[in-house]
């Protein structure tokens, strides 16, 4: 499924108000809109899976996993107007974001 | 690509000796063997993509992204003899592991 040039962009969001369901839904709605960016090959909007071991970080609110065909498509996504609009509209919802970008070894 | 029951298991490894190429190759080799676990739907072995922004964690050595069809398959993977052998043979290589498990919202 992942070809050699695949670019994996995985973002974890921690909400400012993790107990607020409206904030959670607003972020999910924002990500759904964001998923329309043309260079995104596949996306997954996730939440903690309910697993529990000491190495598992279960504290995030939303996982946003994106697959791109290559690095150029990810670079393009970063400056896509839809992305900038998402940040503008939704960034007040989160307290912390951690991003891991990975390419094939 | 991701269906409703998809289970995303994303592991980030920090090597004990991040500058040691033999250790890096040994971990990658171990992950390649580990990828033969039958319940794994897709896998990606990655390294930091060379991107740089303050929200990006670029400090890990290896990214190990697994897709399972459902939670049961991931549970099975955790206790698969091939997985246990991998931990036995490779855990001396890493200093830190962080895992994020995600299911669809």
N, CA and C atoms of all chains as a GROMACS GRO file, in nm:
protein
  630
    1UNK      N    1   0.081  -0.121   0.000
    1UNK     CA    2   0.000   0.000   0.000
    1UNK      C    3   0.085   0.127   0.000
    2UNK      N    4   0.195   0.122   0.075
    2UNK     CA    5   0.284   0.239   0.081
    2UNK      C    6   0.393   0.224  -0.024
    3UNK      N    7   0.400   0.313  -0.119
    3UNK     CA    8   0.510   0.298  -0.212
    3UNK      C    9   0.633   0.375  -0.162
    4UNK      N   10   0.739   0.355  -0.233
    4UNK     CA   11   0.872   0.401  -0.189
    4UNK      C   12   0.878   0.551  -0.161
    5UNK      N   13   0.801   0.630  -0.234
    5UNK     CA   14   0.806   0.776  -0.216
    5UNK      C   15   0.702   0.828  -0.117
    6UNK      N   16   0.626   0.736  -0.058
    6UNK     CA   17   0.518   0.778   0.032
    6UNK      C   18   0.569   0.873   0.141
    7UNK      N   19   0.489   0.972   0.171
    7UNK     CA   20   0.519   1.068   0.277
    7UNK      C   21   0.406   1.056   0.380
    8UNK      N   22   0.445   1.019   0.502
    8UNK     CA   23   0.347   1.000   0.610
    8UNK      C   24   0.351   1.123   0.700
    9UNK      N   25   0.237   1.187   0.715
    9UNK     CA   26   0.226   1.307   0.799
    9UNK      C   27   0.124   1.274   0.908
   10UNK      N   28   0.173   1.257   1.031
   10UNK     CA   29   0.082   1.217   1.139
   10UNK      C   30   0.080   1.326   1.246
   11UNK      N   31  -0.038   1.379   1.268
   11UNK     CA   32  -0.055   1.490   1.362
   11UNK      C   33  -0.142   1.445   1.479
   12UNK      N   34  -0.100   1.478   1.600
   12UNK     CA   35  -0.181   1.450   1.718
   12UNK      C   36  -0.219   1.583   1.782
   13UNK      N   37  -0.348   1.597   1.810
   13UNK     CA   38  -0.401   1.720   1.871
   13UNK      C   39  -0.442   1.693   2.016
   14UNK      N   40  -0.406   1.785   2.101
   14UNK     CA   41  -0.457   1.786   2.238
   14UNK      C   42  -0.548   1.908   2.251
   15UNK      N   43  -0.675   1.886   2.278
   15UNK     CA   44  -0.770   1.996   2.289
   15UNK      C   45  -0.745   2.079   2.415
   16UNK      N   46  -0.779   2.207   2.407
   16UNK     CA   47  -0.772   2.295   2.524
   16UNK      C   48  -0.872   2.248   2.629
   17UNK      N   49  -0.989   2.206   2.581
   17UNK     CA   50  -1.094   2.157   2.670
   17UNK      C   51  -1.130   2.014   2.632
   18UNK      N   52  -1.046   1.919   2.676
   18UNK     CA   53  -1.063   1.782   2.628
   18UNK      C   54  -1.198   1.720   2.665
   19UNK      N   55  -1.264   1.774   2.764
   19UNK     CA   56  -1.393   1.718   2.802
   19UNK      C   57  -1.509   1.780   2.726
   20UNK      N   58  -1.480   1.878   2.641
   20UNK     CA   59  -1.587   1.950   2.572
   20UNK      C   60  -1.618   1.885   2.438
   21UNK      N   61  -1.731   1.819   2.431
   21UNK     CA   62  -1.767   1.743   2.312
   21UNK      C   63  -1.789   1.833   2.190
   22UNK      N   64  -1.839   1.954   2.212
   22UNK     CA   65  -1.858   2.047   2.101
   22UNK      C   66  -1.725   2.085   2.037
   23UNK      N   67  -1.622   2.105   2.120
   23UNK     CA   68  -1.490   2.138   2.067
   23UNK      C   69  -1.436   2.020   1.987
   24UNK      N   70  -1.456   1.900   2.039
   24UNK     CA   71  -1.410   1.780   1.968
   24UNK      C   72  -1.478   1.770   1.832
   25UNK      N   73  -1.608   1.789   1.832
   25UNK     CA   74  -1.683   1.779   1.706
   25UNK      C   75  -1.642   1.890   1.608
   26UNK      N   76  -1.613   2.008   1.661
   26UNK     CA   77  -1.571   2.119   1.574
   26UNK      C   78  -1.437   2.087   1.508
   27UNK      N   79  -1.347   2.027   1.584
   27UNK     CA   80  -1.216   1.991   1.526
   27UNK      C   81  -1.234   1.882   1.421
   28UNK      N   82  -1.315   1.783   1.450
   28UNK     CA   83  -1.339   1.675   1.353
   28UNK      C   84  -1.403   1.732   1.226
   29UNK      N   85  -1.497   1.820   1.243
   29UNK     CA   86  -1.562   1.883   1.127
   29UNK      C   87  -1.461   1.962   1.045
   30UNK      N   88  -1.372   2.033   1.115
   30UNK     CA   89  -1.268   2.108   1.046
   30UNK      C   90  -1.176   2.016   0.967
   31UNK      N   91  -1.140   1.902   1.026
   31UNK     CA   92  -1.052   1.807   0.957
   31UNK      C   93  -1.120   1.746   0.836
   32UNK      N   94  -1.251   1.722   0.848
   32UNK     CA   95  -1.324   1.668   0.733
   32UNK      C   96  -1.318   1.766   0.615
   33UNK      N   97  -1.335   1.895   0.646
   33UNK     CA   98  -1.322   1.995   0.539
   33UNK      C   99  -1.180   1.996   0.484
   34UNK      N  100  -1.084   1.989   0.576
   34UNK     CA  101  -0.943   1.993   0.536
   34UNK      C  102  -0.906   1.876   0.445
   35UNK      N  103  -0.977   1.766   0.462
   35UNK     CA  104  -0.945   1.646   0.383
   35UNK      C  105  -0.970   1.665   0.234
   36UNK      N  106  -1.033   1.777   0.197
   36UNK     CA  107  -1.060   1.800   0.055
   36UNK      C  108  -0.938   1.854  -0.021
   37UNK      N  109  -0.829   1.880   0.052
   37UNK     CA  110  -0.707   1.926  -0.018
   37UNK      C  111  -0.666   1.819  -0.120
   38UNK      N  112  -0.646   1.866  -0.244
   38UNK     CA  113  -0.629   1.775  -0.358
   38UNK      C  114  -0.506   1.682  -0.349
   39UNK      N  115  -0.400   1.728  -0.285
   39UNK     CA  116  -0.277   1.647  -0.285
   39UNK      C  117  -0.280   1.535  -0.181
   40UNK      N  118  -0.382   1.533  -0.093
   40UNK     CA  119  -0.393   1.425   0.005
   40UNK      C  120  -0.434   1.297  -0.066
   41UNK      N  121  -0.353   1.191  -0.046
   41UNK     CA  122  -0.386   1.064  -0.109
   41UNK      C  123  -0.488   0.987  -0.025
   42UNK      N  124  -0.462   0.978   0.106
   42UNK     CA  125  -0.554   0.912   0.198
   42UNK      C  126  -0.545   0.983   0.333
   43UNK      N  127  -0.655   0.978   0.407
   43UNK     CA  128  -0.654   1.038   0.541
   43UNK      C  129  -0.731   0.951   0.637
   44UNK      N  130  -0.697   0.965   0.766
   44UNK     CA  131  -0.771   0.895   0.872
   44UNK      C  132  -0.784   0.989   0.991
   45UNK      N  133  -0.908   1.006   1.037
   45UNK     CA  134  -0.934   1.086   1.157
   45UNK      C  135  -0.960   0.989   1.271
   46UNK      N  136  -0.874   0.994   1.372
   46UNK     CA  137  -0.883   0.893   1.478
   46UNK      C  138  -0.892   0.950   1.617
   47UNK      N  139  -0.922   0.861   1.709
   47UNK     CA  140  -0.923   0.892   1.852
   47UNK      C  141  -0.849   0.778   1.922
   48UNK      N  142  -0.808   0.796   2.049
   48UNK     CA  143  -0.738   0.688   2.119
   48UNK      C  144  -0.820   0.559   2.115
   49UNK      N  145  -0.748   0.448   2.095
   49UNK     CA  146  -0.815   0.320   2.065
   49UNK      C  147  -0.863   0.245   2.188
   50UNK      N  148  -0.831   0.299   2.306
   50UNK     CA  149  -0.874   0.228   2.427
   50UNK      C  150  -0.772   0.126   2.474
   51UNK      N  151  -0.656   0.122   2.408
   51UNK     CA  152  -0.548   0.034   2.454
   51UNK      C  153  -0.475   0.102   2.569
   52UNK      N  154  -0.403   0.022   2.646
   52UNK     CA  155  -0.336   0.078   2.764
   52UNK      C  156  -0.212  -0.003   2.800
   53UNK      N  157  -0.097   0.052   2.768
   53UNK     CA  158   0.030  -0.002   2.818
   53UNK      C  159   0.119   0.118   2.848
   54UNK      N  160   0.228   0.096   2.922
   54UNK     CA  161   0.304   0.214   2.965
   54UNK      C  162   0.367   0.291   2.848
   55UNK      N  163   0.390   0.226   2.736
   55UNK     CA  164   0.450   0.297   2.622
   55UNK      C  165   0.347   0.370   2.534
   56UNK      N  166   0.219   0.348   2.562
   56UNK     CA  167   0.115   0.407   2.477
   56UNK      C  168   0.073   0.544   2.529
   57UNK      N  169   0.080   0.645   2.442
   57UNK     CA  170   0.030   0.776   2.477
   57UNK      C  171  -0.119   0.781   2.444
   58UNK      N  172  -0.199   0.783   2.549
   58UNK     CA  173  -0.345   0.780   2.532
   58UNK      C  174  -0.406   0.918   2.559
   59UNK      N  175  -0.319   1.020   2.572
   59UNK     CA  176  -0.368   1.148   2.622
   59UNK      C  177  -0.415   1.245   2.514
   60UNK      N  178  -0.385   1.212   2.388
   60UNK     CA  179  -0.425   1.305   2.281
   60UNK      C  180  -0.576   1.297   2.257
   61UNK      N  181  -0.628   1.398   2.188
   61UNK     CA  182  -0.772   1.400   2.159
   61UNK      C  183  -0.804   1.346   2.021
   62UNK      N  184  -0.726   1.388   1.922
   62UNK     CA  185  -0.756   1.350   1.783
   62UNK      C  186  -0.626   1.320   1.709
   63UNK      N  187  -0.629   1.214   1.631
   63UNK     CA  188  -0.518   1.175   1.543
   63UNK      C  189  -0.557   1.205   1.400
   64UNK      N  190  -0.464   1.267   1.327
   64UNK     CA  191  -0.490   1.309   1.188
   64UNK      C  192  -0.375   1.252   1.105
   65UNK      N  193  -0.403   1.142   1.038
   65UNK     CA  194  -0.300   1.071   0.962
   65UNK      C  195  -0.321   1.096   0.814
   66UNK      N  196  -0.217   1.147   0.750
   66UNK     CA  197  -0.225   1.177   0.607
   66UNK      C  198  -0.118   1.102   0.530
   67UNK      N  199  -0.156   1.049   0.415
   67UNK     CA  200  -0.061   0.990   0.323
   67UNK      C  201  -0.054   1.077   0.199
   68UNK      N  202   0.069   1.107   0.159
   68UNK     CA  203   0.093   1.179   0.034
   68UNK      C  204   0.176   1.091  -0.058
   69UNK      N  205   0.165   1.117  -0.187
   69UNK     CA  206   0.243   1.040  -0.284
   69UNK      C  207   0.392   1.072  -0.276
   70UNK      N  208   0.421   1.193  -0.229
   70UNK     CA  209   0.561   1.234  -0.224
   70UNK      C  210   0.573   1.361  -0.139
   71UNK      N  211   0.696   1.403  -0.114
   71UNK     CA  212   0.722   1.518  -0.028
   71UNK      C  213   0.666   1.647  -0.088
   72UNK      N  214   0.671   1.659  -0.218
   72UNK     CA  215   0.623   1.781  -0.284
   72UNK      C  216   0.473   1.801  -0.257
   73UNK      N  217   0.398   1.693  -0.258
   73UNK     CA  218   0.254   1.704  -0.232
   73UNK      C  219   0.227   1.749  -0.088
   74UNK      N  220   0.312   1.704   0.005
   74UNK     CA  221   0.296   1.750   0.143
   74UNK      C  222   0.332   1.897   0.156
   75UNK      N  223   0.438   1.937   0.089
   75UNK     CA  224   0.477   2.079   0.092
   75UNK      C  225   0.363   2.166   0.038
   76UNK      N  226   0.300   2.120  -0.067
   76UNK     CA  227   0.190   2.193  -0.127
   76UNK      C  228   0.070   2.202  -0.031
   77UNK      N  229   0.043   2.091   0.038
   77UNK     CA  230  -0.065   2.088   0.138
   77UNK      C  231  -0.045   2.193   0.247
   78UNK      N  232   0.080   2.209   0.291
   78UNK     CA  233   0.107   2.302   0.401
   78UNK      C  234   0.063   2.445   0.368
   79UNK      N  235   0.072   2.483   0.242
   79UNK     CA  236   0.038   2.620   0.204
   79UNK      C  237  -0.093   2.628   0.126
   80UNK      N  238  -0.165   2.517   0.120
   80UNK     CA  239  -0.294   2.517   0.049
   80UNK      C  240  -0.392   2.610   0.124
   81UNK      N  241  -0.466   2.693   0.052
   81UNK     CA  242  -0.562   2.784   0.116
   81UNK      C  243  -0.660   2.711   0.210
   82UNK      N  244  -0.698   2.588   0.174
   82UNK     CA  245  -0.789   2.512   0.261
   82UNK      C  246  -0.722   2.481   0.394
   83UNK      N  247  -0.591   2.455   0.390
   83UNK     CA  248  -0.516   2.427   0.512
   83UNK      C  249  -0.503   2.554   0.598
   84UNK      N  250  -0.472   2.663   0.532
   84UNK     CA  251  -0.456   2.789   0.606
   84UNK      C  252  -0.588   2.830   0.671
   85UNK      N  253  -0.699   2.804   0.599
   85UNK     CA  254  -0.832   2.835   0.654
   85UNK      C  255  -0.862   2.747   0.776
   86UNK      N  256  -0.825   2.620   0.766
   86UNK     CA  257  -0.844   2.528   0.878
   86UNK      C  258  -0.770   2.579   1.003
   87UNK      N  259  -0.643   2.616   0.986
   87UNK     CA  260  -0.564   2.664   1.100
   87UNK      C  261  -0.629   2.790   1.158
   88UNK      N  262  -0.674   2.877   1.070
   88UNK     CA  263  -0.736   3.002   1.112
   88UNK      C  264  -0.864   2.974   1.192
   89UNK      N  265  -0.942   2.879   1.145
   89UNK     CA  266  -1.073   2.854   1.207
   89UNK      C  267  -1.067   2.762   1.329
   90UNK      N  268  -0.967   2.676   1.334
   90UNK     CA  269  -0.968   2.571   1.438
   90UNK      C  270  -0.857   2.579   1.541
   91UNK      N  271  -0.754   2.660   1.517
   91UNK     CA  272  -0.638   2.654   1.607
   91UNK      C  273  -0.671   2.697   1.749
   92UNK      N  274  -0.780   2.772   1.768
   92UNK     CA  275  -0.818   2.810   1.905
   92UNK      C  276  -0.864   2.689   1.986
   93UNK      N  277  -0.892   2.578   1.916
   93UNK     CA  278  -0.947   2.460   1.986
   93UNK      C  279  -0.839   2.379   2.058
   94UNK      N  280  -0.715   2.382   2.005
   94UNK     CA  281  -0.614   2.294   2.063
   94UNK      C  282  -0.511   2.369   2.148
   95UNK      N  283  -0.455   2.291   2.240
   95UNK     CA  284  -0.354   2.343   2.331
   95UNK      C  285  -0.216   2.302   2.283
   96UNK      N  286  -0.211   2.182   2.221
   96UNK     CA  287  -0.082   2.128   2.179
   96UNK      C  288  -0.102   2.045   2.053
   97UNK      N  289  -0.002   2.051   1.966
   97UNK     CA  290   0.001   1.968   1.846
   97UNK      C  291   0.140   1.907   1.837
   98UNK      N  292   0.146   1.777   1.809
   98UNK     CA  293   0.275   1.714   1.779
   98UNK      C  294   0.264   1.648   1.643
   99UNK      N  295   0.364   1.673   1.560
   99UNK     CA  296   0.367   1.620   1.424
   99UNK      C  297   0.488   1.528   1.408
  100UNK      N  298   0.465   1.414   1.343
  100UNK     CA  299   0.575   1.328   1.301
  100UNK      C  300   0.563   1.310   1.150
  101UNK      N  301   0.667   1.350   1.079
  101UNK     CA  302   0.673   1.329   0.935
  101UNK      C  303   0.771   1.215   0.908
  102UNK      N  304   0.730   1.121   0.823
  102UNK     CA  305   0.818   1.006   0.796
  102UNK      C  306   0.819   0.973   0.648
  103UNK      N  307   0.937   0.938   0.600
  103UNK     CA  308   0.952   0.885   0.464
  103UNK      C  309   1.017   0.747   0.476
  104UNK      N  310   1.008   0.671   0.371
  104UNK     CA  311   1.060   0.534   0.373
  104UNK      C  312   1.209   0.532   0.406
  105UNK      N  313   1.251   0.431   0.480
  105UNK     CA  314   1.394   0.417   0.513
  105UNK      C  315   1.469   0.369   0.388
  106UNK      N  316  -0.922   0.441   0.167
  106UNK     CA  317  -0.826   0.336   0.201
  106UNK      C  318  -0.847   0.283   0.343
  107UNK      N  319  -0.884   0.374   0.433
  107UNK     CA  320  -0.907   0.333   0.571
  107UNK      C  321  -1.055   0.305   0.590
  108UNK      N  322  -1.089   0.183   0.626
  108UNK     CA  323  -1.231   0.163   0.650
  108UNK      C  324  -1.266   0.188   0.796
  109UNK      N  325  -1.392   0.183   0.824
  109UNK     CA  326  -1.446   0.226   0.953
  109UNK      C  327  -1.384   0.153   1.073
  110UNK      N  328  -1.349   0.028   1.054
  110UNK     CA  329  -1.293  -0.049   1.167
  110UNK      C  330  -1.141  -0.046   1.175
  111UNK      N  331  -1.080   0.028   1.084
  111UNK     CA  332  -0.934   0.032   1.079
  111UNK      C  333  -0.873   0.066   1.215
  112UNK      N  334  -0.765  -0.002   1.246
  112UNK     CA  335  -0.692   0.023   1.371
  112UNK      C  336  -0.551   0.067   1.331
  113UNK      N  337  -0.515   0.188   1.370
  113UNK     CA  338  -0.384   0.245   1.335
  113UNK      C  339  -0.292   0.232   1.456
  114UNK      N  340  -0.181   0.164   1.436
  114UNK     CA  341  -0.083   0.144   1.544
  114UNK      C  342   0.047   0.209   1.497
  115UNK      N  343   0.083   0.322   1.558
  115UNK     CA  344   0.202   0.395   1.513
  115UNK      C  345   0.304   0.400   1.627
  116UNK      N  346   0.420   0.344   1.599
  116UNK     CA  347   0.526   0.334   1.700
  116UNK      C  348   0.645   0.418   1.655
  117UNK      N  349   0.700   0.495   1.747
  117UNK     CA  350   0.822   0.571   1.719
  117UNK      C  351   0.931   0.520   1.812
  118UNK      N  352   1.047   0.488   1.753
  118UNK     CA  353   1.162   0.437   1.828
  118UNK      C  354   1.272   0.542   1.835
  119UNK      N  355   1.328   0.557   1.951
  119UNK     CA  356   1.450   0.636   1.970
  119UNK      C  357   1.562   0.538   2.005
  120UNK      N  358   1.663   0.530   1.920
  120UNK     CA  359   1.773   0.437   1.943
  120UNK      C  360   1.859   0.482   2.062
  121UNK      N  361   1.920   0.383   2.128
  121UNK     CA  362   2.015   0.413   2.235
  121UNK      C  363   2.136   0.486   2.178
  122UNK      N  364   2.178   0.442   2.061
  122UNK     CA  365   2.293   0.502   1.994
  122UNK      C  366   2.249   0.554   1.857
  123UNK      N  367   2.186   0.672   1.856
  123UNK     CA  368   2.124   0.720   1.732
  123UNK      C  369   2.225   0.740   1.619
  124UNK      N  370   2.352   0.755   1.653
  124UNK     CA  371   2.450   0.775   1.546
  124UNK      C  372   2.506   0.646   1.490
  125UNK      N  373   2.465   0.533   1.549
  125UNK     CA  374   2.522   0.404   1.509
  125UNK      C  375   2.440   0.341   1.395
  126UNK      N  376   2.497   0.342   1.277
  126UNK     CA  377   2.423   0.294   1.160
  126UNK      C  378   2.393   0.145   1.168
  127UNK      N  379   2.482   0.068   1.230
  127UNK     CA  380   2.457  -0.076   1.244
  127UNK      C  381   2.334  -0.101   1.330
  128UNK      N  382   2.318  -0.024   1.436
  128UNK     CA  383   2.200  -0.038   1.522
  128UNK      C  384   2.074  -0.003   1.444
  129UNK      N  385   2.082   0.103   1.366
  129UNK     CA  386   1.967   0.144   1.284
  129UNK      C  387   1.929   0.033   1.186
  130UNK      N  388   2.029  -0.022   1.120
  130UNK     CA  389   2.001  -0.128   1.023
  130UNK      C  390   1.947  -0.253   1.091
  131UNK      N  391   1.997  -0.282   1.211
  131UNK     CA  392   1.949  -0.400   1.284
  131UNK      C  393   1.801  -0.383   1.322
  132UNK      N  394   1.764  -0.263   1.361
  132UNK     CA  395   1.624  -0.238   1.395
  132UNK      C  396   1.536  -0.249   1.270
  133UNK      N  397   1.581  -0.192   1.162
  133UNK     CA  398   1.504  -0.199   1.037
  133UNK      C  399   1.490  -0.345   0.991
  134UNK      N  400   1.598  -0.419   1.003
  134UNK     CA  401   1.594  -0.561   0.966
  134UNK      C  402   1.494  -0.636   1.056
  135UNK      N  403   1.496  -0.605   1.184
  135UNK     CA  404   1.401  -0.667   1.277
  135UNK      C  405   1.257  -0.635   1.241
  136UNK      N  406   1.233  -0.510   1.202
  136UNK     CA  407   1.096  -0.470   1.165
  136UNK      C  408   1.052  -0.538   1.037
  137UNK      N  409   1.145  -0.557   0.945
  137UNK     CA  410   1.109  -0.627   0.822
  137UNK      C  411   1.064  -0.770   0.852
  138UNK      N  412   1.136  -0.835   0.944
  138UNK     CA  413   1.094  -0.970   0.985
  138UNK      C  414   0.958  -0.964   1.054
  139UNK      N  415   0.943  -0.864   1.140
  139UNK     CA  416   0.818  -0.848   1.216
  139UNK      C  417   0.698  -0.827   1.122
  140UNK      N  418   0.723  -0.769   1.008
  140UNK     CA  419   0.614  -0.738   0.915
  140UNK      C  420   0.546  -0.863   0.860
  141UNK      N  421   0.605  -0.980   0.887
  141UNK     CA  422   0.544  -1.104   0.837
  141UNK      C  423   0.428  -1.153   0.924
  142UNK      N  424   0.402  -1.083   1.035
  142UNK     CA  425   0.286  -1.122   1.117
  142UNK      C  426   0.159  -1.114   1.032
  143UNK      N  427   0.083  -1.223   1.034
  143UNK     CA  428  -0.028  -1.240   0.939
  143UNK      C  429  -0.141  -1.138   0.953
  144UNK      N  430  -0.162  -1.088   1.074
  144UNK     CA  431  -0.276  -0.997   1.092
  144UNK      C  432  -0.247  -0.854   1.048
  145UNK      N  433  -0.121  -0.823   1.015
  145UNK     CA  434  -0.086  -0.689   0.966
  145UNK      C  435  -0.142  -0.671   0.825
  146UNK      N  436  -0.221  -0.564   0.808
  146UNK     CA  437  -0.277  -0.539   0.675
  146UNK      C  438  -0.177  -0.463   0.588
  147UNK      N  439  -0.118  -0.358   0.643
  147UNK     CA  440  -0.016  -0.280   0.573
  147UNK      C  441   0.084  -0.227   0.675
  148UNK      N  442   0.207  -0.205   0.632
  148UNK     CA  443   0.307  -0.149   0.723
  148UNK      C  444   0.394  -0.049   0.647
  149UNK      N  445   0.454   0.042   0.723
  149UNK     CA  446   0.549   0.137   0.667
  149UNK      C  447   0.662   0.156   0.767
  150UNK      N  448   0.785   0.139   0.719
  150UNK     CA  449   0.903   0.164   0.802
  150UNK      C  450   0.960   0.298   0.757
  151UNK      N  451   0.964   0.394   0.849
  151UNK     CA  452   1.002   0.529   0.810
  151UNK      C  453   1.112   0.588   0.895
  152UNK      N  454   1.162   0.700   0.846
  152UNK     CA  455   1.260   0.782   0.918
  152UNK      C  456   1.215   0.927   0.907
  153UNK      N  457   1.268   1.018   0.990
  153UNK     CA  458   1.227   1.157   0.982
  153UNK      C  459   1.242   1.211   0.839
  154UNK      N  460   1.143   1.289   0.798
  154UNK     CA  461   1.131   1.328   0.657
  154UNK      C  462   1.218   1.447   0.619
  155UNK      N  463   1.284   1.506   0.717
  155UNK     CA  464   1.367   1.621   0.684
  155UNK      C  465   1.292   1.752   0.691
  156UNK      N  466   1.166   1.747   0.736
  156UNK     CA  467   1.089   1.869   0.756
  156UNK      C  468   1.127   1.930   0.890
  157UNK      N  469   1.096   2.059   0.906
  157UNK     CA  470   1.139   2.127   1.028
  157UNK      C  471   1.047   2.244   1.060
  158UNK      N  472   0.961   2.225   1.159
  158UNK     CA  473   0.882   2.335   1.216
  158UNK      C  474   0.876   2.308   1.365
  159UNK      N  475   0.837   2.407   1.444
  159UNK     CA  476   0.848   2.387   1.588
  159UNK      C  477   0.754   2.277   1.641
  160UNK      N  478   0.648   2.246   1.569
  160UNK     CA  479   0.556   2.141   1.616
  160UNK      C  480   0.599   2.000   1.572
  161UNK      N  481   0.702   1.991   1.488
  161UNK     CA  482   0.743   1.860   1.436
  161UNK      C  483   0.849   1.797   1.525
  162UNK      N  484   0.823   1.675   1.569
  162UNK     CA  485   0.923   1.600   1.644
  162UNK      C  486   1.011   1.526   1.544
  163UNK      N  487   1.134   1.572   1.533
  163UNK     CA  488   1.228   1.515   1.435
  163UNK      C  489   1.333   1.428   1.504
  164UNK      N  490   1.312   1.400   1.634
  164UNK     CA  491   1.418   1.338   1.713
  164UNK      C  492   1.415   1.185   1.713
  165UNK      N  493   1.306   1.126   1.664
  165UNK     CA  494   1.298   0.980   1.666
  165UNK      C  495   1.390   0.921   1.559
  166UNK      N  496   1.418   0.791   1.572
  166UNK     CA  497   1.505   0.724   1.475
  166UNK      C  498   1.425   0.651   1.368
  167UNK      N  499   1.321   0.578   1.412
  167UNK     CA  500   1.244   0.495   1.318
  167UNK      C  501   1.096   0.504   1.351
  168UNK      N  502   1.016   0.515   1.246
  168UNK     CA  503   0.870   0.513   1.256
  168UNK      C  504   0.819   0.380   1.203
  169UNK      N  505   0.728   0.320   1.278
  169UNK     CA  506   0.674   0.187   1.243
  169UNK      C  507   0.522   0.200   1.244
  170UNK      N  508   0.466   0.213   1.125
  170UNK     CA  509   0.322   0.238   1.112
  170UNK      C  510   0.252   0.111   1.064
  171UNK      N  511   0.155   0.068   1.141
  171UNK     CA  512   0.082  -0.055   1.107
  171UNK      C  513  -0.067  -0.027   1.093
  172UNK      N  514  -0.125  -0.087   0.992
  172UNK     CA  515  -0.270  -0.083   0.976
  172UNK      C  516  -0.324  -0.223   0.997
  173UNK      N  517  -0.426  -0.231   1.080
  173UNK     CA  518  -0.498  -0.357   1.102
  173UNK      C  519  -0.643  -0.339   1.058
  174UNK      N  520  -0.704  -0.449   1.024
  174UNK     CA  521  -0.844  -0.443   0.983
  174UNK      C  522  -0.937  -0.411   1.099
  175UNK      N  523  -0.892  -0.446   1.219
  175UNK     CA  524  -0.977  -0.424   1.337
  175UNK      C  525  -0.893  -0.442   1.464
  176UNK      N  526  -0.953  -0.410   1.578
  176UNK     CA  527  -0.881  -0.415   1.706
  176UNK      C  528  -0.835  -0.556   1.741
  177UNK      N  529  -0.914  -0.654   1.707
  177UNK     CA  530  -0.881  -0.793   1.740
  177UNK      C  531  -0.750  -0.835   1.671
  178UNK      N  532  -0.733  -0.791   1.548
  178UNK     CA  533  -0.610  -0.825   1.476
  178UNK      C  534  -0.488  -0.762   1.544
  179UNK      N  535  -0.505  -0.640   1.595
  179UNK     CA  536  -0.394  -0.576   1.665
  179UNK      C  537  -0.365  -0.648   1.796
  180UNK      N  538  -0.469  -0.689   1.867
  180UNK     CA  539  -0.450  -0.764   1.992
  180UNK      C  540  -0.373  -0.892   1.963
  181UNK      N  541  -0.408  -0.957   1.856
  181UNK     CA  542  -0.341  -1.082   1.818
  181UNK      C  543  -0.194  -1.058   1.785
  182UNK      N  544  -0.167  -0.949   1.715
  182UNK     CA  545  -0.029  -0.911   1.681
  182UNK      C  546   0.057  -0.894   1.806
  183UNK      N  547   0.000  -0.833   1.909
  183UNK     CA  548   0.077  -0.806   2.031
  183UNK      C  549   0.134  -0.934   2.093
  184UNK      N  550   0.062  -1.043   2.080
  184UNK     CA  551   0.108  -1.168   2.143
  184UNK      C  552   0.157  -1.270   2.039
  185UNK      N  553   0.168  -1.227   1.915
  185UNK     CA  554   0.219  -1.317   1.811
  185UNK      C  555   0.364  -1.355   1.843
  186UNK      N  556   0.401  -1.483   1.829
  186UNK     CA  557   0.539  -1.526   1.857
  186UNK      C  558   0.644  -1.445   1.779
  187UNK      N  559   0.609  -1.405   1.657
  187UNK     CA  560   0.704  -1.325   1.578
  187UNK      C  561   0.728  -1.190   1.645
  188UNK      N  562   0.622  -1.133   1.704
  188UNK     CA  563   0.635  -1.005   1.774
  188UNK      C  564   0.718  -1.021   1.902
  189UNK      N  565   0.691  -1.126   1.974
  189UNK     CA  566   0.765  -1.150   2.098
  189UNK      C  567   0.914  -1.171   2.069
  190UNK      N  568   0.941  -1.242   1.959
  190UNK     CA  569   1.081  -1.266   1.918
  190UNK      C  570   1.148  -1.133   1.880
  191UNK      N  571   1.075  -1.047   1.812
  191UNK     CA  572   1.129  -0.916   1.774
  191UNK      C  573   1.168  -0.836   1.899
  192UNK      N  574   1.080  -0.832   1.996
  192UNK     CA  575   1.109  -0.758   2.120
  192UNK      C  576   1.230  -0.818   2.189
  193UNK      N  577   1.236  -0.948   2.192
  193UNK     CA  578   1.347  -1.017   2.256
  193UNK      C  579   1.480  -0.984   2.187
  194UNK      N  580   1.477  -0.983   2.056
  194UNK     CA  581   1.601  -0.966   1.980
  194UNK      C  582   1.642  -0.819   1.962
  195UNK      N  583   1.546  -0.729   1.963
  195UNK     CA  584   1.577  -0.589   1.925
  195UNK      C  585   1.562  -0.486   2.036
  196UNK      N  586   1.500  -0.521   2.149
  196UNK     CA  587   1.469  -0.416   2.247
  196UNK      C  588   1.595  -0.353   2.308
  197UNK      N  589   1.708  -0.423   2.299
  197UNK     CA  590   1.832  -0.363   2.352
  197UNK      C  591   1.877  -0.244   2.267
  198UNK      N  592   1.820  -0.232   2.147
  198UNK     CA  593   1.863  -0.126   2.055
  198UNK      C  594   1.803   0.010   2.089
  199UNK      N  595   1.684   0.010   2.150
  199UNK     CA  596   1.618   0.139   2.170
  199UNK      C  597   1.619   0.184   2.316
  200UNK      N  598   1.610   0.318   2.326
  200UNK     CA  599   1.610   0.382   2.458
  200UNK      C  600   1.468   0.418   2.497
  201UNK      N  601   1.389   0.450   2.394
  201UNK     CA  602   1.252   0.497   2.420
  201UNK      C  603   1.162   0.455   2.306
  202UNK      N  604   1.039   0.422   2.340
  202UNK     CA  605   0.937   0.390   2.241
  202UNK      C  606   0.812   0.468   2.281
  203UNK      N  607   0.748   0.532   2.182
  203UNK     CA  608   0.618   0.592   2.208
  203UNK      C  609   0.520   0.535   2.106
  204UNK      N  610   0.404   0.493   2.157
  204UNK     CA  611   0.302   0.431   2.073
  204UNK      C  612   0.174   0.517   2.076
  205UNK      N  613   0.114   0.536   1.959
  205UNK     CA  614  -0.018   0.597   1.950
  205UNK      C  615  -0.109   0.499   1.878
  206UNK      N  616  -0.213   0.455   1.943
  206UNK     CA  617  -0.314   0.369   1.882
  206UNK      C  618  -0.437   0.453   1.852
  207UNK      N  619  -0.489   0.439   1.731
  207UNK     CA  620  -0.606   0.521   1.695
  207UNK      C  621  -0.709   0.439   1.619
  208UNK      N  622  -0.834   0.466   1.651
  208UNK     CA  623  -0.946   0.408   1.575
  208UNK      C  624  -1.030   0.524   1.523
  209UNK      N  625  -1.113   0.495   1.425
  209UNK     CA  626  -1.192   0.600   1.362
  209UNK      C  627  -1.281   0.672   1.464
  210UNK      N  628  -1.297   0.803   1.443
  210UNK     CA  629  -1.385   0.879   1.534
  210UNK      C  630  -1.530   0.846   1.504
   0.00000   0.00000   0.00000
